[in-house]
Amino acid sequence: MKSRKSIGLKAAAMAAAIATATSMAGTAQAVALNPDGLGQVLIYPYYTVRANADGNAYDSLFTVVNAKSVAKAVRVRFREGKAGHEVLDFNLYLAANDVWTAAVIPTATGAALFTNDTSCTNPNVPRTAATAQALRNYQYTGPNQDLEDQTLDRTKEGYVEIIEMGDFARPWVDPAGNVHDISPTEIGITHAQVDGEWKPPNCGLIRNASMQTAVNQRQLVQGTGGLFGNMTLINVNTARAIGYDAVALSGFYQGGDGKPDTLWFASGSENPHLGMAHPPTSTVIDDNGNAVESTWASGLDAVSSVLMRGSIINEFNVAEVYAGATDWVVTMPTKYLYFDRNPSTRILTPRKLFQREFRLGGAPDDFWLIYSDREGRPPVSLDDFCTPPYRPPPVLSWSVNVVGFRTPQAARTVLHSTNSGFVSTSGCETGWAQMNIERVFNSTYGDHTLTADAPSGRTFTGLPVVGFSATLYNNAGVDGGSLGRVWASYVATVPHRYERTIQ
């Protein structure tokens, strides 16, 4: 007979193992930023088809890659940059190890999407620029208006979100209980030699009504992530190309607790969206390198917490010697989900976190900017170097904000955004800046904080942001041989650095 002491030690060891396993499982089931760029959710902070004063416009070219050896169903959604209203969405079906590419191009009034890719979508995305699908203004016009511009011009810049809805089951068990290596829908969306072209043999399977029945939905199981992508903003006539990686969230959705196993919804539905993370837990790495896990009242707060930053840090370069310019893209991809629409006034009112209502001019959130030159000299110095005049504190008014750095000598921009604000660096042509978004000057609604549930009860201060800086360099002295001196233009993209504030 085993002694009570032995049994007690064994029980204690088992309890410790269970606790460890539970802790590890909790971490595995928490939404988090993936520093390696792979995830269930991709956020592309900025697309644009804006043009300069000469009418030279950007195209936005992007890719989404399935790095898994299993087919996936994902939702692709474009949101305009002012209030984050949806302007186009559809379901995309990626075969195992598939890549899908598309382009957003300018039109006479707004923007449109087309693809040269054969991967299946529902609805079908046009295959030529001449037949490109126009982005729409349905969500901010008529009864949906929000007091801001109602024209298609708003669709010319914004951001893109891609959300994995599920994987195709392997093996697949049909309704009669028969086991198959692969489902008929996955066969239909997987590329093969068809009529002399390498393409899916039957995209019609995901476009007919039967895909929306319970039988066909059973072909999907919980998603496993492994998505990545990038965006290139290219302005051919001005020789500018700006490339960046999509932000990836892992552990976004695991189902359970009465939730379905997948996030599959028919195209045209407002679901899935970034507020649907489950379970509503998050894991972030604080400034000291520690993993911080928190439980939240909603999946929306969980996603926002992993994107919450107390400050944004990056460089700027507006040197006259090469007609430099710097724009910072600051996108808040969950901002739109915190606002409720008042049907009588059309005003969008925040529930928390954000400071002000959305009306004409946006929903401004305060920030404070500090900067210095490359030698570490502060904005105010004894020799009057780099001394800015007083200006009211700048604000972040939109879901997508483009903050331009300027000198008194020039008002150059890189992205030609209309969702823009400008900060003057006065005599500082090169240096670095810190955008502090912890501080709140005047607030009727939110105070830039989110507080987790007990027992941690941690408070995250700042705003949920993603983005990058783009710096323009020009060189009028390039030797063009028989052409003489030619003008050369370059753009460098640098990801933002951040500080977190977690109490």
VMD Tcl script that draws the C-alpha trace (Angstrom):
set ca {
  {0.00 0.00 0.00}
  {1.36 3.40 -0.94}
  {1.87 5.89 1.82}
  {-0.24 8.98 2.14}
  {2.92 11.05 1.68}
  {3.66 9.34 -1.62}
  {0.11 9.81 -2.80}
  {0.23 13.45 -1.70}
  {3.46 14.11 -3.62}
  {2.06 12.43 -6.69}
  {-1.13 14.45 -6.44}
  {0.87 17.65 -6.04}
  {3.00 16.78 -9.07}
  {-0.12 16.03 -11.09}
  {-1.71 19.30 -10.01}
  {1.43 21.19 -11.03}
  {1.46 19.46 -14.40}
  {-2.20 20.31 -14.94}
  {-1.56 23.90 -13.97}
  {1.37 24.11 -16.37}
  {-0.63 22.54 -19.18}
  {-3.53 24.87 -18.49}
  {-1.20 27.86 -18.53}
  {0.35 26.75 -21.81}
  {-3.06 26.10 -23.33}
  {-4.22 29.51 -22.23}
  {-1.25 31.13 -23.93}
  {-1.83 29.10 -27.08}
  {-5.46 30.25 -27.20}
  {-4.75 33.96 -26.86}
  {-4.70 36.45 -29.70}
  {-1.23 37.91 -30.20}
  {0.93 39.80 -32.64}
  {3.09 37.34 -34.53}
  {6.57 38.87 -34.99}
  {7.28 36.30 -37.72}
  {4.42 37.66 -39.83}
  {2.22 34.51 -39.96}
  {-1.31 34.39 -38.60}
  {-5.05 33.87 -38.85}
  {-5.61 37.61 -39.44}
  {-3.69 40.01 -41.68}
  {-3.95 43.80 -41.46}
  {-2.57 45.91 -44.31}
  {-2.35 49.41 -42.78}
  {-2.69 51.41 -46.00}
  {-3.83 51.23 -49.60}
  {-4.09 54.31 -51.80}
  {-4.83 55.47 -55.32}
  {-4.29 59.14 -54.49}
  {-2.53 61.33 -57.07}
  {-0.14 64.26 -56.90}
  {-0.90 67.71 -58.31}
  {0.05 66.51 -61.80}
  {-2.48 63.67 -61.68}
  {0.05 60.86 -61.23}
  {-1.73 58.29 -59.07}
  {-0.67 55.31 -56.99}
  {-1.79 51.75 -57.58}
  {-1.88 49.40 -54.59}
  {-0.71 45.85 -55.30}
  {-1.07 43.22 -52.65}
  {-0.62 39.51 -52.02}
  {-1.95 36.99 -49.52}
  {-0.10 33.71 -49.15}
  {-1.30 30.43 -47.67}
  {1.85 28.90 -46.19}
  {-0.02 25.77 -45.06}
  {-0.49 22.51 -46.96}
  {-4.25 22.70 -46.48}
  {-6.84 24.79 -48.31}
  {-8.47 27.75 -46.57}
  {-11.48 30.03 -46.76}
  {-10.76 33.66 -45.84}
  {-12.69 36.93 -45.83}
  {-11.10 39.89 -47.65}
  {-12.43 43.30 -46.67}
  {-11.50 46.83 -47.75}
  {-12.26 49.73 -45.40}
  {-12.12 53.40 -46.32}
  {-9.75 55.51 -44.27}
  {-11.98 58.09 -42.59}
  {-14.41 56.10 -40.42}
  {-13.38 52.58 -41.41}
  {-16.61 51.78 -43.26}
  {-16.53 48.68 -45.43}
  {-16.23 49.53 -49.14}
  {-15.82 46.02 -50.56}
  {-15.73 42.47 -49.21}
  {-15.72 38.93 -50.57}
  {-14.71 35.38 -49.71}
  {-11.42 34.05 -51.04}
  {-10.65 30.33 -51.26}
  {-6.94 29.54 -51.16}
  {-5.72 26.10 -52.19}
  {-2.88 24.52 -50.23}
  {0.31 26.64 -50.62}
  {-1.63 29.09 -52.79}
  {-0.91 32.79 -53.41}
  {-3.56 35.33 -54.39}
  {-2.69 38.74 -55.85}
  {-4.79 41.77 -56.71}
  {-4.53 45.48 -57.50}
  {-6.47 48.54 -56.37}
  {-6.46 51.11 -59.18}
  {-7.85 54.64 -59.56}
  {-11.05 55.41 -61.44}
  {-12.52 58.74 -62.49}
  {-14.36 59.03 -59.17}
  {-12.85 56.52 -56.76}
  {-11.03 53.18 -56.70}
  {-11.56 49.70 -58.14}
  {-10.20 46.18 -57.67}
  {-9.12 43.55 -60.18}
  {-6.91 40.46 -60.24}
  {-4.89 38.45 -62.73}
  {-5.13 35.51 -60.34}
  {-7.31 32.45 -60.88}
  {-7.91 31.50 -57.23}
  {-11.62 31.22 -56.47}
  {-13.54 34.15 -54.99}
  {-17.19 34.74 -54.25}
  {-18.36 37.02 -55.77}
  {-16.03 36.73 -58.72}
  {-13.33 39.44 -58.79}
  {-12.83 40.71 -62.40}
  {-9.68 39.61 -64.22}
  {-8.92 42.84 -66.14}
  {-8.39 46.48 -65.29}
  {-11.06 47.44 -67.84}
  {-13.70 45.50 -65.92}
  {-12.40 46.20 -62.39}
  {-14.93 46.12 -59.56}
  {-15.54 49.60 -58.15}
  {-15.23 50.08 -54.39}
  {-18.56 51.21 -52.97}
  {-19.86 53.97 -50.72}
  {-23.02 52.18 -49.53}
  {-21.98 52.19 -45.86}
  {-21.56 55.95 -45.54}
  {-24.29 57.38 -47.80}
  {-28.05 57.83 -47.53}
  {-29.37 56.43 -44.23}
  {-25.81 55.33 -43.37}
  {-24.21 58.76 -43.74}
  {-21.89 59.96 -40.97}
  {-21.74 63.74 -41.72}
  {-18.47 63.37 -43.63}
  {-17.92 63.27 -47.41}
  {-20.35 60.83 -49.07}
  {-18.60 60.60 -52.44}
  {-16.57 57.73 -53.83}
  {-13.45 59.81 -53.27}
  {-13.33 58.35 -49.75}
  {-12.62 54.93 -51.23}
  {-9.30 56.15 -52.66}
  {-7.41 55.37 -49.45}
  {-7.93 53.06 -46.53}
  {-6.78 49.70 -45.22}
  {-7.39 45.98 -45.78}
  {-8.22 43.22 -43.33}
  {-8.08 39.50 -44.08}
  {-9.63 37.02 -41.63}
  {-9.28 33.26 -41.84}
  {-12.70 31.58 -41.67}
  {-11.56 27.95 -41.63}
  {-9.53 25.12 -43.17}
  {-10.92 22.48 -45.48}
  {-11.14 19.19 -43.58}
  {-8.71 16.37 -44.38}
  {-9.94 13.67 -44.24}
  {-13.51 14.66 -44.90}
  {-16.52 12.68 -43.67}
  {-19.55 13.09 -45.90}
  {-23.12 13.23 -44.53}
  {-23.49 9.48 -45.05}
  {-20.48 8.80 -42.85}
  {-18.10 7.87 -45.65}
  {-14.49 9.01 -45.22}
  {-12.71 10.81 -48.09}
  {-9.11 12.02 -48.34}
  {-10.29 15.41 -49.60}
  {-13.63 17.18 -49.87}
  {-15.26 17.88 -53.27}
  {-15.09 21.63 -52.72}
  {-11.35 21.53 -52.01}
  {-10.90 19.56 -55.25}
  {-12.88 22.25 -57.07}
  {-10.72 25.13 -55.78}
  {-7.32 23.41 -56.16}
  {-5.35 24.36 -59.27}
  {-5.03 21.82 -62.06}
  {-4.48 21.80 -65.82}
  {-7.81 22.96 -67.26}
  {-8.27 23.97 -70.92}
  {-4.58 24.72 -71.26}
  {-4.48 26.90 -68.14}
  {-3.37 26.10 -64.61}
  {-6.42 27.07 -62.54}
  {-9.12 25.73 -60.19}
  {-11.42 23.36 -62.12}
  {-14.70 24.35 -60.46}
  {-15.04 27.68 -58.65}
  {-18.79 27.30 -59.12}
  {-18.86 24.99 -56.10}
  {-18.25 27.90 -53.73}
  {-20.58 30.27 -55.58}
  {-23.79 28.24 -55.48}
  {-26.33 28.26 -52.67}
  {-25.42 24.78 -51.46}
  {-22.09 26.07 -50.08}
  {-24.18 27.88 -47.50}
  {-25.89 24.73 -46.24}
  {-24.83 22.87 -43.13}
  {-23.62 19.93 -45.22}
  {-21.07 21.99 -47.12}
  {-20.06 24.04 -44.13}
  {-18.95 20.76 -42.52}
  {-16.19 20.68 -45.10}
  {-14.55 23.44 -43.04}
  {-12.83 22.96 -39.70}
  {-11.05 25.31 -37.31}
  {-8.40 27.40 -39.05}
  {-4.71 26.85 -38.43}
  {-3.27 30.20 -39.53}
  {-0.14 30.42 -41.64}
  {-1.28 33.42 -43.71}
  {1.11 36.21 -44.67}
  {1.13 39.02 -47.20}
  {2.49 42.34 -48.37}
  {1.39 45.54 -50.07}
  {3.25 47.63 -52.65}
  {2.11 51.19 -53.33}
  {3.50 52.06 -56.73}
  {3.37 55.34 -58.62}
  {4.87 54.57 -62.00}
  {5.07 58.12 -63.39}
  {6.86 59.48 -60.31}
  {9.09 56.38 -59.92}
  {7.94 55.62 -56.40}
  {7.38 52.18 -54.87}
  {6.54 51.70 -51.21}
  {6.47 48.13 -49.90}
  {5.53 46.79 -46.48}
  {4.48 43.54 -44.77}
  {0.98 42.92 -43.45}
  {0.59 42.82 -39.65}
  {-0.27 39.25 -38.56}
  {-2.40 38.18 -35.59}
  {-2.15 34.57 -34.41}
  {-4.53 32.79 -32.03}
  {-7.43 34.90 -33.22}
  {-10.16 32.26 -33.16}
  {-10.37 28.80 -31.61}
  {-14.11 28.22 -31.22}
  {-15.52 26.39 -28.21}
  {-17.64 27.73 -25.32}
  {-20.74 27.41 -27.47}
  {-19.08 29.12 -30.44}
  {-18.89 27.37 -33.83}
  {-15.61 25.77 -34.87}
  {-15.20 28.11 -37.83}
  {-15.79 31.76 -38.70}
  {-17.38 30.99 -42.06}
  {-20.02 33.48 -43.25}
  {-21.52 33.99 -46.67}
  {-20.02 36.84 -48.67}
  {-21.85 40.10 -48.09}
  {-22.17 39.52 -44.36}
  {-20.54 42.02 -42.01}
  {-19.06 39.01 -40.22}
  {-16.42 37.95 -39.53}
  {-14.74 41.10 -38.20}
  {-11.86 42.02 -35.89}
  {-14.11 42.06 -32.83}
  {-14.80 38.33 -33.05}
  {-11.63 36.99 -31.43}
  {-12.34 33.99 -29.19}
  {-11.55 33.24 -26.47}
  {-11.28 36.93 -25.48}
  {-7.74 36.65 -24.15}
  {-4.54 38.31 -25.32}
  {-0.84 37.86 -24.95}
  {1.53 40.79 -25.44}
  {5.24 41.27 -24.85}
  {5.85 44.30 -22.66}
  {8.80 46.66 -22.95}
  {10.80 44.47 -20.56}
  {10.33 41.37 -22.71}
  {7.77 39.76 -20.40}
  {4.71 37.92 -21.75}
  {1.55 39.52 -20.35}
  {-1.67 37.54 -20.65}
  {-5.05 39.16 -20.01}
  {-8.71 38.24 -20.23}
  {-11.17 40.78 -21.61}
  {-14.86 41.52 -21.67}
  {-14.91 41.07 -25.46}
  {-12.90 39.78 -28.37}
  {-12.71 43.38 -29.61}
  {-10.87 44.52 -26.49}
  {-8.57 41.50 -26.75}
  {-7.54 42.45 -30.31}
  {-7.20 46.13 -29.42}
  {-4.99 45.30 -26.46}
  {-2.38 43.55 -28.62}
  {-2.30 46.64 -30.86}
  {-2.29 49.19 -27.97}
  {0.77 51.41 -27.95}
  {1.55 54.28 -25.64}
  {3.84 55.92 -28.17}
  {5.03 55.59 -31.76}
  {8.71 56.14 -32.58}
  {10.35 56.61 -35.96}
  {12.65 58.84 -37.98}
  {11.99 61.71 -40.36}
  {14.01 63.28 -43.16}
  {12.91 66.44 -44.95}
  {16.33 67.69 -46.03}
  {16.30 70.30 -48.78}
  {19.45 68.94 -50.41}
  {17.42 66.13 -51.96}
  {13.91 67.57 -51.64}
  {13.09 65.07 -48.91}
  {9.69 64.35 -47.39}
  {8.40 61.95 -44.72}
  {4.86 60.68 -44.10}
  {3.90 58.49 -41.16}
  {0.93 56.16 -41.64}
  {-0.95 55.64 -38.37}
  {-3.91 53.27 -38.75}
  {-6.36 52.24 -36.03}
  {-7.96 49.06 -37.44}
  {-10.41 48.50 -34.58}
  {-11.52 52.11 -34.13}
  {-14.71 51.74 -36.19}
  {-15.99 48.94 -33.93}
  {-16.08 51.22 -30.87}
  {-18.55 53.67 -32.42}
  {-22.36 53.46 -32.42}
  {-24.42 55.26 -35.05}
  {-27.13 57.65 -33.85}
  {-29.91 57.21 -36.47}
  {-31.40 60.65 -35.84}
  {-28.26 62.80 -35.87}
  {-25.98 60.50 -38.00}
  {-23.24 61.16 -35.45}
  {-21.03 58.20 -34.53}
  {-20.52 58.03 -30.76}
  {-17.69 56.08 -29.09}
  {-18.49 53.70 -26.24}
  {-15.01 54.00 -24.68}
  {-11.28 54.34 -25.43}
  {-11.67 57.08 -28.09}
  {-12.13 60.67 -27.04}
  {-14.67 62.25 -29.37}
  {-17.65 61.64 -31.61}
  {-17.21 61.15 -35.33}
  {-18.77 63.99 -37.29}
  {-17.59 66.41 -39.98}
  {-13.81 66.51 -39.54}
  {-13.58 63.06 -38.03}
  {-13.21 61.84 -34.44}
  {-10.01 63.53 -33.20}
  {-7.76 61.81 -30.70}
  {-4.99 63.86 -29.12}
  {-1.31 63.08 -29.28}
  {1.83 64.91 -28.29}
  {4.91 64.96 -30.50}
  {8.48 65.38 -29.31}
  {11.47 65.27 -31.61}
  {15.15 66.05 -31.90}
  {17.75 66.20 -34.61}
  {20.34 63.51 -35.30}
  {22.72 65.02 -32.75}
  {20.13 64.74 -30.01}
  {19.48 68.49 -29.80}
  {15.96 69.19 -28.54}
  {13.44 71.36 -30.40}
  {14.30 74.43 -28.32}
  {17.98 75.35 -28.00}
  {20.04 78.42 -27.10}
  {21.16 79.07 -30.67}
  {17.53 79.13 -31.87}
  {18.15 76.00 -33.87}
  {15.08 73.92 -34.60}
  {12.70 76.13 -32.58}
  {9.08 75.57 -33.58}
  {6.39 78.20 -33.14}
  {3.50 77.33 -30.84}
  {0.74 75.32 -32.45}
  {-2.29 73.58 -30.96}
  {-1.62 69.91 -30.23}
  {-2.12 67.80 -33.37}
  {-4.78 65.11 -33.53}
  {-5.47 61.72 -35.12}
  {-8.92 62.23 -36.62}
  {-9.42 59.17 -38.80}
  {-9.17 55.39 -38.89}
  {-6.22 55.88 -41.27}
  {-4.07 58.94 -40.57}
  {-1.14 60.17 -42.62}
  {1.03 62.53 -40.56}
  {3.38 64.57 -42.74}
  {6.61 66.17 -41.56}
  {7.33 69.59 -43.04}
  {9.73 72.48 -42.90}
  {8.88 76.15 -43.52}
  {10.66 75.87 -46.87}
  {8.52 73.11 -48.38}
  {5.21 71.33 -48.05}
  {6.15 68.14 -49.87}
  {4.23 64.91 -49.32}
  {4.93 61.29 -50.18}
  {1.42 59.80 -50.24}
  {-0.78 62.81 -51.22}
  {-3.32 61.76 -48.58}
  {-6.44 63.75 -47.74}
  {-6.59 62.03 -44.32}
  {-3.55 64.05 -43.39}
  {-2.21 66.27 -40.68}
  {1.13 68.00 -40.66}
  {3.77 68.75 -38.07}
  {6.47 71.33 -38.57}
  {10.01 70.37 -37.73}
  {11.10 73.97 -38.24}
  {14.88 73.94 -38.74}
  {15.22 70.23 -37.97}
  {15.61 68.58 -41.36}
  {16.58 65.13 -40.11}
  {16.04 63.36 -36.82}
  {13.61 61.19 -34.93}
  {10.26 61.76 -33.29}
  {8.05 60.21 -30.65}
  {4.28 60.44 -30.96}
  {2.88 60.11 -27.45}
  {-0.71 58.85 -27.56}
  {-1.09 58.22 -23.83}
  {-1.89 61.82 -23.03}
  {-5.50 62.93 -23.24}
  {-6.20 66.68 -23.14}
  {-9.98 66.90 -23.38}
  {-12.27 63.92 -23.38}
  {-16.02 63.46 -23.17}
  {-16.04 59.73 -23.87}
  {-12.85 57.65 -23.67}
  {-9.46 58.24 -22.10}
  {-7.18 56.03 -24.24}
  {-7.33 53.16 -21.73}
  {-8.56 49.56 -21.69}
  {-8.80 47.61 -18.45}
  {-8.71 43.81 -18.44}
  {-10.98 41.60 -16.37}
  {-10.03 40.29 -12.95}
  {-7.85 38.85 -11.62}
  {-5.14 40.75 -13.53}
  {-7.13 43.95 -13.99}
  {-4.26 45.44 -15.97}
  {-4.81 48.79 -17.65}
  {-3.41 49.32 -21.14}
  {-2.94 52.99 -22.07}
  {-2.62 54.34 -25.60}
  {-4.38 53.51 -28.85}
  {-4.57 50.38 -31.05}
  {-2.31 51.36 -33.97}
  {-0.31 49.87 -36.85}
  {1.66 51.58 -39.59}
  {4.99 52.66 -41.03}
  {6.90 55.70 -42.28}
  {7.68 56.48 -45.92}
  {10.52 58.85 -46.75}
  {11.08 60.36 -50.19}
  {14.55 61.10 -51.57}
  {15.19 62.89 -54.86}
  {18.42 63.18 -56.81}
  {18.70 65.64 -59.67}
  {22.32 64.74 -60.40}
  {22.21 61.22 -61.78}
  {24.36 60.73 -64.88}
  {22.03 59.62 -67.69}
  {24.76 59.27 -70.31}
  {23.61 60.81 -73.60}
  {20.50 62.10 -71.80}
  {22.62 64.22 -69.52}
  {21.59 64.67 -65.92}
  {18.32 62.93 -65.04}
  {15.96 63.14 -62.09}
  {15.87 60.06 -59.84}
  {13.34 59.42 -57.08}
  {13.43 56.87 -54.27}
  {11.20 55.96 -51.31}
  {12.29 54.08 -48.19}
  {9.79 52.37 -45.89}
  {10.53 51.86 -42.20}
  {8.21 50.08 -39.72}
  {7.25 52.06 -36.64}
  {8.78 51.27 -33.27}
  {6.52 51.40 -30.23}
  {6.40 51.68 -26.46}
  {3.66 50.01 -24.43}
  {2.15 51.32 -21.23}
  {0.68 48.50 -19.10}
  {-0.13 49.12 -15.45}
}
mol new
graphics top color blue
foreach p $ca { graphics top sphere $p radius 0.5 }
foreach p [lrange $ca 0 end-1] q [lrange $ca 1 end] { graphics top cylinder $p $q radius 0.2 }
display resetview
